[in-house]
Amino acid sequence: SGKHQVGITAGASAPEVLVNDVVQTIVSWGYPTVTEGAGVEENIMFVLPKELRGSS
């Protein structure tokens, strides 16, 4: 009680349908305004260890 803002975050692997369900649940609790913040685009690439790379 007495809370005026709720924040949620979700990683890239979080299914959008579940995130939307959480948002809708929070709205049903009486937080009618939903604002989506600007995310940060990350361009991270991971290289497989040489033991796992195919021989080419």
C-alpha positions in Angstrom: 0.0 0.0 0.0 1.1 3.5 -0.7 3.1 2.5 -3.7 2.8 4.7 -6.8 5.1 3.1 -9.3 6.1 -0.5 -10.2 9.0 -1.4 -12.4 9.6 -4.6 -14.2 12.4 -5.8 -16.4 12.7 -8.8 -18.7 15.7 -10.4 -20.4 15.8 -11.4 -24.1 14.8 -14.9 -23.3 11.6 -14.0 -21.5 8.6 -14.8 -23.7 6.8 -11.6 -24.6 3.4 -13.2 -23.7 4.6 -13.8 -20.1 5.8 -10.2 -19.8 2.5 -8.9 -21.1 0.6 -11.1 -18.6 2.7 -9.6 -15.8 1.9 -6.1 -17.1 -1.8 -6.9 -17.3 -1.8 -8.3 -13.8 -0.1 -5.1 -12.5 -2.7 -3.0 -14.3 -5.5 -5.0 -12.7 -4.1 -4.1 -9.3 -4.8 -0.4 -10.1 -1.8 0.9 -11.9 -3.5 2.1 -15.1 -0.6 3.8 -16.8 2.0 1.6 -18.5 5.1 3.3 -19.9 7.7 1.2 -21.8 11.1 2.6 -21.3 13.7 2.7 -24.1 15.9 -0.4 -23.9 19.5 -0.6 -24.7 20.5 -2.6 -27.8 23.3 -4.9 -27.1 25.4 -6.4 -29.9 27.2 -9.1 -28.0 28.6 -12.1 -29.8 30.0 -15.2 -28.1 32.5 -17.4 -29.9 32.3 -21.2 -29.2 35.3 -22.6 -27.6 37.7 -24.2 -30.1 36.8 -27.7 -28.7 33.2 -27.2 -29.8 33.8 -25.6 -33.2 33.5 -27.9 -36.2 36.7 -28.6 -38.2 36.5 -26.6 -41.4 
